[in-house]
Each structure stands twice: as structure tokens, then as C-alpha cells.
């Protein structure tokens, strides 16, 4: 998507369809602090601090920016993701009702794989190697707001 000349929903859809034909899920092991590791081969795992991606795609409808947790959404089937019901679930904020989707909250999670991980960080593709740890650091974002004349 980053190399596309046009932005928007249509470009997202065409890019997704083009890449779905060759994508193969990788086996990963997820460890949430204090829990036993879980190995799976999901189509997609998303970590969110807010409710949606671009174009109102609700990946984590229950996410709260200030709750101290990352919302984790795991989509287990590529083919189910493309179904009409699933698309409607995502767009309407009912993603967690889908039987191919699991979700939870965590303050700390580590993902490991024998193959290099592929991911997007705020829409930018990166490869962190074979392991990445994500940790929520509450109240860590500092925002500067310019003072206006009326203040």
C-alpha cells in the first residue's frame, strides 16, 4: 500500500486481494506476561491501543486509549476474513462475535517465530527479526499543544 499512487478504501482492497493469493501464515508463539506460551498459525494478529485502522475498519472496538492495555485481535482464518459476514463484522464493530477471531487485553506480550516476523508499525512495513516484545507504558505519550492567543 505504501508504494501506491492512490490512497483510500479501493486501494486497500486491491492491495489486500493481490497479496492474499501468495501469503502463507507463519507459526508464532505468543507469551503474555504471567501466562503459558501459546503457539498458533494465525492469518493476522493485530495489537491496538485505539479502536480502528484507516477507513473506519474496526479492529479493536473495545479498545480504550487510557486503560493501560493493548487490545490483541487474532484472525485465525484468511478465508473467513474474506466472507461477507466477516467484513460486516469488522465494519460494524462486531468483530469479536466472529468464531474465527479471538481477542484479549494484555499489558505485555512477546511474539516469537523460527521465521523472521513480518509486521506493520503504524502502517509502515518492518521486520523485527524472530522476536518482538510489546509493552504498554501507561501515560507515556507526551503531547505538546501550542498556546493560542485566547489562553
VMD Tcl script that builds the backbone (N, CA, C; Angstrom):
set m [mol new atoms 453]
animate dup $m
set s [atomselect $m all]
$s set {name element resname resid chain x y z} {
  {N N UNK 1 A 0.820 -1.192 0.000}
  {CA C UNK 1 A 0.000 0.000 0.000}
  {C C UNK 1 A 0.869 1.263 0.000}
  {N N UNK 2 A 1.986 1.196 0.730}
  {CA C UNK 2 A 2.850 2.373 0.846}
  {C C UNK 2 A 3.359 2.845 -0.513}
  {N N UNK 3 A 3.557 1.932 -1.469}
  {CA C UNK 3 A 4.057 2.303 -2.783}
  {C C UNK 3 A 2.977 2.693 -3.771}
  {N N UNK 4 A 1.726 2.674 -3.341}
  {CA C UNK 4 A 0.614 3.002 -4.240}
  {C C UNK 4 A 0.534 4.497 -4.500}
  {N N UNK 5 A 0.091 4.828 -5.696}
  {CA C UNK 5 A -0.062 6.242 -6.039}
  {C C UNK 5 A -1.340 6.831 -5.460}
  {N N UNK 6 A -2.331 5.980 -5.186}
  {CA C UNK 6 A -3.617 6.452 -4.674}
  {C C UNK 6 A -3.877 5.884 -3.293}
  {N N UNK 7 A -4.583 6.620 -2.467}
  {CA C UNK 7 A -4.976 6.195 -1.121}
  {C C UNK 7 A -6.466 5.897 -1.123}
  {N N UNK 8 A -6.918 5.289 -0.037}
  {CA C UNK 8 A -8.346 5.079 0.120}
  {C C UNK 8 A -8.743 3.615 0.131}
  {N N UNK 9 A -10.028 3.385 0.373}
  {CA C UNK 9 A -10.584 2.052 0.550}
  {C C UNK 9 A -10.336 1.151 -0.654}
  {N N UNK 10 A -10.521 1.669 -1.853}
  {CA C UNK 10 A -10.350 0.875 -3.073}
  {C C UNK 10 A -8.923 0.347 -3.222}
  {N N UNK 11 A -7.946 1.191 -2.890}
  {CA C UNK 11 A -6.549 0.787 -2.970}
  {C C UNK 11 A -6.233 -0.260 -1.904}
  {N N UNK 12 A -6.785 -0.087 -0.693}
  {CA C UNK 12 A -6.609 -1.096 0.358}
  {C C UNK 12 A -7.110 -2.451 -0.131}
  {N N UNK 13 A -8.321 -2.476 -0.667}
  {CA C UNK 13 A -8.935 -3.731 -1.103}
  {C C UNK 13 A -8.120 -4.393 -2.207}
  {N N UNK 14 A -7.736 -3.639 -3.221}
  {CA C UNK 14 A -6.985 -4.237 -4.329}
  {C C UNK 14 A -5.613 -4.738 -3.869}
  {N N UNK 15 A -4.960 -4.020 -2.962}
  {CA C UNK 15 A -3.668 -4.452 -2.433}
  {C C UNK 15 A -3.827 -5.732 -1.624}
  {N N UNK 16 A -4.849 -5.785 -0.791}
  {CA C UNK 16 A -5.100 -6.977 0.027}
  {C C UNK 16 A -5.355 -8.192 -0.856}
  {N N UNK 17 A -6.214 -8.070 -1.820}
  {CA C UNK 17 A -6.543 -9.203 -2.695}
  {C C UNK 17 A -5.308 -9.697 -3.429}
  {N N UNK 18 A -4.488 -8.781 -3.931}
  {CA C UNK 18 A -3.278 -9.153 -4.664}
  {C C UNK 18 A -2.322 -9.970 -3.775}
  {N N UNK 19 A -2.174 -9.574 -2.523}
  {CA C UNK 19 A -1.228 -10.246 -1.632}
  {C C UNK 19 A -1.795 -11.499 -0.973}
  {N N UNK 20 A -3.091 -11.598 -0.865}
  {CA C UNK 20 A -3.701 -12.787 -0.264}
  {C C UNK 20 A -3.417 -14.054 -1.059}
  {N N UNK 21 A -3.237 -13.906 -2.337}
  {CA C UNK 21 A -3.022 -15.067 -3.194}
  {C C UNK 21 A -1.698 -15.777 -2.920}
  {N N UNK 22 A -0.722 -15.074 -2.360}
  {CA C UNK 22 A 0.587 -15.682 -2.124}
  {C C UNK 22 A 0.975 -15.763 -0.642}
  {N N UNK 23 A 0.201 -15.149 0.225}
  {CA C UNK 23 A 0.551 -15.105 1.648}
  {C C UNK 23 A 0.384 -16.467 2.314}
  {N N UNK 24 A 1.358 -16.857 3.137}
  {CA C UNK 24 A 1.295 -18.088 3.921}
  {C C UNK 24 A 1.520 -17.732 5.384}
  {N N UNK 25 A 0.557 -18.029 6.258}
  {CA C UNK 25 A 0.730 -17.729 7.690}
  {C C UNK 25 A 1.955 -18.430 8.267}
  {N N UNK 26 A 2.551 -17.814 9.264}
  {CA C UNK 26 A 3.738 -18.351 9.930}
  {C C UNK 26 A 3.374 -18.815 11.330}
  {N N UNK 27 A 4.038 -19.855 11.774}
  {CA C UNK 27 A 3.822 -20.343 13.138}
  {C C UNK 27 A 4.484 -19.363 14.100}
  {N N UNK 28 A 3.722 -18.933 15.100}
  {CA C UNK 28 A 4.240 -18.000 16.101}
  {C C UNK 28 A 3.918 -18.529 17.493}
  {N N UNK 29 A 4.700 -18.080 18.440}
  {CA C UNK 29 A 4.428 -18.374 19.844}
  {C C UNK 29 A 4.216 -17.043 20.555}
  {N N UNK 30 A 3.061 -16.896 21.193}
  {CA C UNK 30 A 2.712 -15.677 21.925}
  {C C UNK 30 A 2.802 -15.961 23.415}
  {N N UNK 31 A 3.487 -15.093 24.133}
  {CA C UNK 31 A 3.573 -15.219 25.580}
  {C C UNK 31 A 3.107 -13.909 26.195}
  {N N UNK 32 A 2.020 -13.998 26.931}
  {CA C UNK 32 A 1.514 -12.846 27.673}
  {C C UNK 32 A 2.063 -12.975 29.089}
  {N N UNK 33 A 2.551 -11.870 29.642}
  {CA C UNK 33 A 3.181 -11.883 30.964}
  {C C UNK 33 A 2.354 -12.679 31.965}
  {N N UNK 34 A 3.031 -13.645 32.616}
  {CA C UNK 34 A 2.383 -14.434 33.647}
  {C C UNK 34 A 1.573 -15.620 33.155}
  {N N UNK 35 A 1.549 -15.868 31.847}
  {CA C UNK 35 A 0.774 -16.972 31.290}
  {C C UNK 35 A 1.684 -17.922 30.518}
  {N N UNK 36 A 1.173 -19.112 30.240}
  {CA C UNK 36 A 1.912 -20.082 29.442}
  {C C UNK 36 A 1.935 -19.657 27.978}
  {N N UNK 37 A 3.024 -19.934 27.257}
  {CA C UNK 37 A 3.089 -19.605 25.830}
  {C C UNK 37 A 2.030 -20.365 25.030}
  {N N UNK 38 A 1.528 -19.727 23.980}
  {CA C UNK 38 A 0.538 -20.336 23.089}
  {C C UNK 38 A 1.089 -20.266 21.668}
  {N N UNK 39 A 1.156 -21.429 20.996}
  {CA C UNK 39 A 1.640 -21.488 19.622}
  {C C UNK 39 A 0.454 -21.631 18.681}
  {N N UNK 40 A 0.472 -20.867 17.602}
  {CA C UNK 40 A -0.607 -20.926 16.615}
  {C C UNK 40 A -0.058 -20.499 15.262}
  {N N UNK 41 A -0.905 -20.607 14.262}
  {CA C UNK 41 A -0.534 -20.206 12.907}
  {C C UNK 41 A -1.639 -19.285 12.380}
  {N N UNK 42 A -1.760 -18.093 12.959}
  {CA C UNK 42 A -2.857 -17.195 12.592}
  {C C UNK 42 A -2.621 -16.504 11.258}
  {N N UNK 43 A -3.694 -16.051 10.687}
  {CA C UNK 43 A -3.603 -15.246 9.476}
  {C C UNK 43 A -3.095 -13.851 9.832}
  {N N UNK 44 A -3.571 -13.323 10.955}
  {CA C UNK 44 A -3.260 -11.942 11.339}
  {C C UNK 44 A -3.351 -11.809 12.844}
  {N N UNK 45 A -2.408 -11.080 13.432}
  {CA C UNK 45 A -2.506 -10.680 14.835}
  {C C UNK 45 A -2.317 -9.171 14.853}
  {N N UNK 46 A -3.281 -8.482 15.422}
  {CA C UNK 46 A -3.210 -7.021 15.496}
  {C C UNK 46 A -3.146 -6.592 16.952}
  {N N UNK 47 A -2.286 -5.625 17.229}
  {CA C UNK 47 A -2.161 -5.040 18.557}
  {C C UNK 47 A -2.607 -3.593 18.427}
  {N N UNK 48 A -3.574 -3.221 19.242}
  {CA C UNK 48 A -4.149 -1.885 19.078}
  {C C UNK 48 A -4.279 -1.183 20.424}
  {N N UNK 49 A -4.097 0.120 20.390}
  {CA C UNK 49 A -4.360 0.940 21.558}
  {C C UNK 49 A -5.615 1.773 21.325}
  {N N UNK 50 A -6.058 1.816 20.086}
  {CA C UNK 50 A -7.304 2.510 19.766}
  {C C UNK 50 A -8.163 1.583 18.910}
  {N N UNK 51 A -9.365 1.991 18.625}
  {CA C UNK 51 A -10.392 1.132 18.050}
  {C C UNK 51 A -10.195 0.743 16.586}
  {N N UNK 52 A -9.630 1.610 15.767}
  {CA C UNK 52 A -9.720 1.362 14.329}
  {C C UNK 52 A -8.456 1.649 13.548}
  {N N UNK 53 A -8.408 0.985 12.393}
  {CA C UNK 53 A -7.429 1.311 11.355}
  {C C UNK 53 A -8.020 2.445 10.530}
  {N N UNK 54 A -7.384 2.762 9.400}
  {CA C UNK 54 A -7.946 3.751 8.484}
  {C C UNK 54 A -9.245 3.262 7.868}
  {N N UNK 55 A -9.978 4.153 7.281}
  {CA C UNK 55 A -11.242 3.855 6.608}
  {C C UNK 55 A -12.276 3.210 7.536}
  {N N UNK 56 A -12.229 3.555 8.827}
  {CA C UNK 56 A -13.199 3.076 9.821}
  {C C UNK 56 A -13.227 1.569 9.980}
  {N N UNK 57 A -12.137 0.882 9.701}
  {CA C UNK 57 A -12.041 -0.565 9.873}
  {C C UNK 57 A -11.794 -0.833 11.358}
  {N N UNK 58 A -12.821 -1.326 12.048}
  {CA C UNK 58 A -12.770 -1.505 13.499}
  {C C UNK 58 A -12.083 -2.819 13.868}
  {N N UNK 59 A -10.800 -2.754 14.161}
  {CA C UNK 59 A -10.030 -3.938 14.506}
  {C C UNK 59 A -10.145 -4.252 15.998}
  {N N UNK 60 A -10.378 -3.252 16.826}
  {CA C UNK 60 A -10.459 -3.442 18.278}
  {C C UNK 60 A -11.538 -2.534 18.853}
  {N N UNK 61 A -12.802 -2.859 18.622}
  {CA C UNK 61 A -13.892 -1.968 19.023}
  {C C UNK 61 A -13.963 -1.675 20.517}
  {N N UNK 62 A -13.379 -2.543 21.352}
  {CA C UNK 62 A -13.421 -2.324 22.796}
  {C C UNK 62 A -12.172 -1.627 23.339}
  {N N UNK 63 A -11.245 -1.268 22.466}
  {CA C UNK 63 A -10.001 -0.633 22.907}
  {C C UNK 63 A -10.269 0.739 23.513}
  {N N UNK 64 A -9.507 1.019 24.558}
  {CA C UNK 64 A -9.550 2.331 25.216}
  {C C UNK 64 A -8.120 2.842 25.303}
  {N N UNK 65 A -7.892 4.034 24.834}
  {CA C UNK 65 A -6.545 4.590 24.780}
  {C C UNK 65 A -5.916 4.689 26.169}
  {N N UNK 66 A -6.714 4.901 27.195}
  {CA C UNK 66 A -6.144 5.148 28.525}
  {C C UNK 66 A -6.382 4.019 29.531}
  {N N UNK 67 A -6.652 2.788 29.075}
  {CA C UNK 67 A -6.906 1.700 30.028}
  {C C UNK 67 A -5.642 0.947 30.462}
  {N N UNK 68 A -4.491 1.249 29.856}
  {CA C UNK 68 A -3.247 0.600 30.252}
  {C C UNK 68 A -3.001 -0.745 29.590}
  {N N UNK 69 A -3.834 -1.096 28.604}
  {CA C UNK 69 A -3.691 -2.387 27.934}
  {C C UNK 69 A -3.654 -2.226 26.420}
  {N N UNK 70 A -2.964 -3.174 25.768}
  {CA C UNK 70 A -3.063 -3.332 24.322}
  {C C UNK 70 A -4.226 -4.287 24.067}
  {N N UNK 71 A -5.008 -4.024 23.071}
  {CA C UNK 71 A -6.037 -4.965 22.648}
  {C C UNK 71 A -5.423 -5.834 21.567}
  {N N UNK 72 A -5.548 -7.137 21.723}
  {CA C UNK 72 A -4.961 -8.097 20.794}
  {C C UNK 72 A -6.092 -8.792 20.060}
  {N N UNK 73 A -6.060 -8.700 18.743}
  {CA C UNK 73 A -7.079 -9.318 17.903}
  {C C UNK 73 A -6.376 -10.312 16.982}
  {N N UNK 74 A -6.732 -11.595 17.110}
  {CA C UNK 74 A -6.123 -12.633 16.277}
  {C C UNK 74 A -7.165 -13.194 15.326}
  {N N UNK 75 A -6.892 -13.065 14.033}
  {CA C UNK 75 A -7.762 -13.616 12.995}
  {C C UNK 75 A -7.134 -14.935 12.573}
  {N N UNK 76 A -7.869 -16.026 12.757}
  {CA C UNK 76 A -7.291 -17.350 12.563}
  {C C UNK 76 A -7.455 -17.923 11.166}
  {N N UNK 77 A -8.321 -17.342 10.350}
  {CA C UNK 77 A -8.556 -17.904 9.013}
  {C C UNK 77 A -8.603 -16.809 7.957}
  {N N UNK 78 A -7.730 -16.926 6.969}
  {CA C UNK 78 A -7.718 -15.966 5.872}
  {C C UNK 78 A -9.016 -16.028 5.086}
  {N N UNK 79 A -9.531 -17.233 4.852}
  {CA C UNK 79 A -10.720 -17.372 4.019}
  {C C UNK 79 A -11.957 -16.827 4.711}
  {N N UNK 80 A -12.032 -17.008 6.016}
  {CA C UNK 80 A -13.168 -16.462 6.750}
  {C C UNK 80 A -13.125 -14.934 6.745}
  {N N UNK 81 A -11.925 -14.383 6.772}
  {CA C UNK 81 A -11.769 -12.930 6.760}
  {C C UNK 81 A -12.431 -12.311 5.531}
  {N N UNK 82 A -12.417 -13.035 4.409}
  {CA C UNK 82 A -12.956 -12.508 3.163}
  {C C UNK 82 A -14.458 -12.700 3.014}
  {N N UNK 83 A -15.078 -13.427 3.926}
  {CA C UNK 83 A -16.514 -13.662 3.829}
  {C C UNK 83 A -17.316 -12.398 4.094}
  {N N UNK 84 A -18.484 -12.325 3.506}
  {CA C UNK 84 A -19.354 -11.154 3.667}
  {C C UNK 84 A -19.670 -10.912 5.136}
  {N N UNK 85 A -20.015 -11.980 5.867}
  {CA C UNK 85 A -20.348 -11.804 7.280}
  {C C UNK 85 A -19.172 -11.204 8.044}
  {N N UNK 86 A -17.963 -11.683 7.774}
  {CA C UNK 86 A -16.782 -11.172 8.469}
  {C C UNK 86 A -16.534 -9.709 8.145}
  {N N UNK 87 A -16.646 -9.360 6.900}
  {CA C UNK 87 A -16.446 -7.963 6.509}
  {C C UNK 87 A -17.452 -7.070 7.227}
  {N N UNK 88 A -18.704 -7.507 7.296}
  {CA C UNK 88 A -19.722 -6.735 8.018}
  {C C UNK 88 A -19.405 -6.666 9.509}
  {N N UNK 89 A -18.894 -7.751 10.082}
  {CA C UNK 89 A -18.493 -7.745 11.497}
  {C C UNK 89 A -17.425 -6.689 11.745}
  {N N UNK 90 A -16.412 -6.639 10.875}
  {CA C UNK 90 A -15.327 -5.677 11.046}
  {C C UNK 90 A -15.831 -4.244 10.908}
  {N N UNK 91 A -16.632 -3.999 9.918}
  {CA C UNK 91 A -17.103 -2.642 9.659}
  {C C UNK 91 A -18.107 -2.165 10.707}
  {N N UNK 92 A -18.830 -3.084 11.341}
  {CA C UNK 92 A -19.860 -2.700 12.308}
  {C C UNK 92 A -19.373 -2.755 13.753}
  {N N UNK 93 A -18.125 -3.136 13.977}
  {CA C UNK 93 A -17.605 -3.194 15.332}
  {C C UNK 93 A -17.989 -4.454 16.075}
  {N N UNK 94 A -18.400 -5.497 15.365}
  {CA C UNK 94 A -18.806 -6.752 15.996}
  {C C UNK 94 A -17.809 -7.869 15.692}
  {N N UNK 95 A -16.569 -7.496 15.500}
  {CA C UNK 95 A -15.526 -8.443 15.113}
  {C C UNK 95 A -15.394 -9.596 16.109}
  {N N UNK 96 A -15.599 -9.311 17.391}
  {CA C UNK 96 A -15.397 -10.333 18.414}
  {C C UNK 96 A -16.480 -11.408 18.411}
  {N N UNK 97 A -17.552 -11.196 17.691}
  {CA C UNK 97 A -18.589 -12.218 17.568}
  {C C UNK 97 A -18.190 -13.307 16.572}
  {N N UNK 98 A -17.221 -13.017 15.740}
  {CA C UNK 98 A -16.806 -13.952 14.698}
  {C C UNK 98 A -16.054 -15.128 15.314}
  {N N UNK 99 A -16.426 -16.350 14.941}
  {CA C UNK 99 A -15.821 -17.537 15.548}
  {C C UNK 99 A -14.368 -17.750 15.145}
  {N N UNK 100 A -13.895 -17.062 14.122}
  {CA C UNK 100 A -12.510 -17.197 13.683}
  {C C UNK 100 A -11.604 -16.111 14.265}
  {N N UNK 101 A -12.164 -15.335 15.173}
  {CA C UNK 101 A -11.418 -14.234 15.772}
  {C C UNK 101 A -11.354 -14.428 17.280}
  {N N UNK 102 A -10.157 -14.276 17.832}
  {CA C UNK 102 A -10.016 -14.279 19.284}
  {C C UNK 102 A -9.440 -12.931 19.689}
  {N N UNK 103 A -9.816 -12.485 20.854}
  {CA C UNK 103 A -9.322 -11.193 21.312}
  {C C UNK 103 A -9.114 -11.218 22.809}
  {N N UNK 104 A -8.243 -10.350 23.239}
  {CA C UNK 104 A -7.972 -10.186 24.664}
  {C C UNK 104 A -7.169 -8.926 24.893}
  {N N UNK 105 A -6.946 -8.614 26.139}
  {CA C UNK 105 A -6.158 -7.449 26.512}
  {C C UNK 105 A -4.919 -7.908 27.261}
  {N N UNK 106 A -3.827 -7.183 27.088}
  {CA C UNK 106 A -2.594 -7.500 27.809}
  {C C UNK 106 A -1.738 -6.243 27.894}
  {N N UNK 107 A -0.968 -6.145 28.969}
  {CA C UNK 107 A -0.054 -5.014 29.121}
  {C C UNK 107 A 1.315 -5.342 28.532}
  {N N UNK 108 A 1.601 -6.646 28.341}
  {CA C UNK 108 A 2.906 -7.071 27.857}
  {C C UNK 108 A 2.741 -8.385 27.101}
  {N N UNK 109 A 3.305 -8.470 25.905}
  {CA C UNK 109 A 3.226 -9.699 25.113}
  {C C UNK 109 A 4.502 -9.847 24.283}
  {N N UNK 110 A 4.966 -11.082 24.168}
  {CA C UNK 110 A 6.128 -11.382 23.328}
  {C C UNK 110 A 5.683 -12.339 22.228}
  {N N UNK 111 A 6.087 -12.046 21.002}
  {CA C UNK 111 A 5.808 -12.894 19.843}
  {C C UNK 111 A 7.152 -13.419 19.345}
  {N N UNK 112 A 7.217 -14.745 19.124}
  {CA C UNK 112 A 8.439 -15.364 18.615}
  {C C UNK 112 A 8.105 -16.297 17.460}
  {N N UNK 113 A 9.059 -16.445 16.540}
  {CA C UNK 113 A 8.878 -17.329 15.401}
  {C C UNK 113 A 10.236 -17.809 14.912}
  {N N UNK 114 A 10.271 -19.014 14.341}
  {CA C UNK 114 A 11.513 -19.512 13.742}
  {C C UNK 114 A 11.810 -18.773 12.443}
  {N N UNK 115 A 10.757 -18.269 11.798}
  {CA C UNK 115 A 10.922 -17.458 10.591}
  {C C UNK 115 A 10.915 -15.983 10.992}
  {N N UNK 116 A 11.559 -15.120 10.216}
  {CA C UNK 116 A 11.508 -13.701 10.540}
  {C C UNK 116 A 10.053 -13.203 10.559}
  {N N UNK 117 A 9.742 -12.411 11.558}
  {CA C UNK 117 A 8.401 -11.845 11.673}
  {C C UNK 117 A 8.219 -10.735 10.651}
  {N N UNK 118 A 7.022 -10.617 10.146}
  {CA C UNK 118 A 6.646 -9.529 9.240}
  {C C UNK 118 A 5.548 -8.744 9.926}
  {N N UNK 119 A 5.682 -7.428 9.939}
  {CA C UNK 119 A 4.649 -6.643 10.605}
  {C C UNK 119 A 4.571 -5.233 10.055}
  {N N UNK 120 A 3.514 -4.570 10.455}
  {CA C UNK 120 A 3.331 -3.161 10.145}
  {C C UNK 120 A 3.304 -2.415 11.465}
  {N N UNK 121 A 4.029 -1.336 11.537}
  {CA C UNK 121 A 4.044 -0.483 12.711}
  {C C UNK 121 A 3.481 0.859 12.277}
  {N N UNK 122 A 2.266 1.125 12.687}
  {CA C UNK 122 A 1.556 2.330 12.289}
  {C C UNK 122 A 1.521 2.473 10.766}
  {N N UNK 123 A 1.291 1.335 10.096}
  {CA C UNK 123 A 1.144 1.326 8.645}
  {C C UNK 123 A 2.429 1.156 7.865}
  {N N UNK 124 A 3.567 1.158 8.551}
  {CA C UNK 124 A 4.852 1.010 7.869}
  {C C UNK 124 A 5.354 -0.425 8.009}
  {N N UNK 125 A 5.688 -1.107 6.890}
  {CA C UNK 125 A 6.168 -2.488 6.980}
  {C C UNK 125 A 7.569 -2.550 7.592}
  {N N UNK 126 A 7.753 -3.488 8.558}
  {CA C UNK 126 A 9.058 -3.702 9.175}
  {C C UNK 126 A 9.231 -5.199 9.456}
  {N N UNK 127 A 10.462 -5.612 9.716}
  {CA C UNK 127 A 10.736 -6.969 10.167}
  {C C UNK 127 A 11.632 -6.861 11.390}
  {N N UNK 128 A 11.090 -7.171 12.583}
  {CA C UNK 128 A 11.873 -7.051 13.816}
  {C C UNK 128 A 12.778 -8.247 14.094}
  {N N UNK 129 A 12.871 -9.163 13.144}
  {CA C UNK 129 A 13.662 -10.369 13.364}
  {C C UNK 129 A 12.754 -11.517 13.788}
  {N N UNK 130 A 13.229 -12.334 14.719}
  {CA C UNK 130 A 12.496 -13.533 15.131}
  {C C UNK 130 A 11.679 -13.335 16.401}
  {N N UNK 131 A 11.780 -12.169 17.025}
  {CA C UNK 131 A 11.085 -11.941 18.285}
  {C C UNK 131 A 10.802 -10.462 18.476}
  {N N UNK 132 A 9.673 -10.185 19.100}
  {CA C UNK 132 A 9.355 -8.803 19.470}
  {C C UNK 132 A 8.541 -8.829 20.751}
  {N N UNK 133 A 8.828 -7.885 21.626}
  {CA C UNK 133 A 8.048 -7.719 22.848}
  {C C UNK 133 A 7.363 -6.369 22.775}
  {N N UNK 134 A 6.068 -6.402 23.021}
  {CA C UNK 134 A 5.267 -5.177 23.042}
  {C C UNK 134 A 4.819 -4.942 24.480}
  {N N UNK 135 A 4.995 -3.723 24.938}
  {CA C UNK 135 A 4.630 -3.404 26.314}
  {C C UNK 135 A 3.890 -2.079 26.351}
  {N N UNK 136 A 2.795 -2.062 27.068}
  {CA C UNK 136 A 2.036 -0.830 27.237}
  {C C UNK 136 A 2.659 -0.049 28.389}
  {N N UNK 137 A 2.981 1.188 28.136}
  {CA C UNK 137 A 3.538 2.053 29.165}
  {C C UNK 137 A 2.510 3.162 29.398}
  {N N UNK 138 A 1.676 3.005 30.421}
  {CA C UNK 138 A 0.597 3.979 30.648}
  {C C UNK 138 A 1.111 5.404 30.846}
  {N N UNK 139 A 0.362 6.345 30.327}
  {CA C UNK 139 A 0.627 7.782 30.475}
  {C C UNK 139 A 2.020 8.176 29.986}
  {N N UNK 140 A 2.541 7.484 28.958}
  {CA C UNK 140 A 3.899 7.776 28.491}
  {C C UNK 140 A 3.947 8.709 27.275}
  {N N UNK 141 A 2.828 8.918 26.627}
  {CA C UNK 141 A 2.807 9.791 25.462}
  {C C UNK 141 A 2.688 11.242 25.911}
  {N N UNK 142 A 3.684 12.017 25.546}
  {CA C UNK 142 A 3.661 13.433 25.881}
  {C C UNK 142 A 3.275 14.208 24.630}
  {N N UNK 143 A 2.319 15.087 24.776}
  {CA C UNK 143 A 1.825 15.871 23.658}
  {C C UNK 143 A 2.044 17.338 23.960}
  {N N UNK 144 A 2.616 18.029 22.981}
  {CA C UNK 144 A 2.814 19.466 23.135}
  {C C UNK 144 A 1.719 20.181 22.367}
  {N N UNK 145 A 1.066 21.103 23.021}
  {CA C UNK 145 A -0.006 21.866 22.399}
  {C C UNK 145 A 0.406 23.331 22.436}
  {N N UNK 146 A 0.466 23.973 21.284}
  {CA C UNK 146 A 0.871 25.379 21.268}
  {C C UNK 146 A -0.174 26.247 21.983}
  {N N UNK 147 A 0.323 27.222 22.681}
  {CA C UNK 147 A -0.561 28.149 23.378}
  {C C UNK 147 A -1.140 29.115 22.361}
  {N N UNK 148 A -2.443 29.309 22.412}
  {CA C UNK 148 A -3.098 30.242 21.490}
  {C C UNK 148 A -3.280 31.584 22.208}
  {N N UNK 149 A -3.623 32.585 21.438}
  {CA C UNK 149 A -3.805 33.921 21.997}
  {C C UNK 149 A -4.921 33.964 23.023}
  {N N UNK 150 A -5.927 33.111 22.899}
  {CA C UNK 150 A -7.057 33.127 23.819}
  {C C UNK 150 A -6.750 32.421 25.144}
  {N N UNK 151 A -5.583 31.790 25.267}
  {CA C UNK 151 A -5.264 31.078 26.519}
  {C C UNK 151 A -4.589 31.970 27.510}
}
mol reanalyze $m
mol bondsrecalc $m
mol representation Tube
mol addrep $m
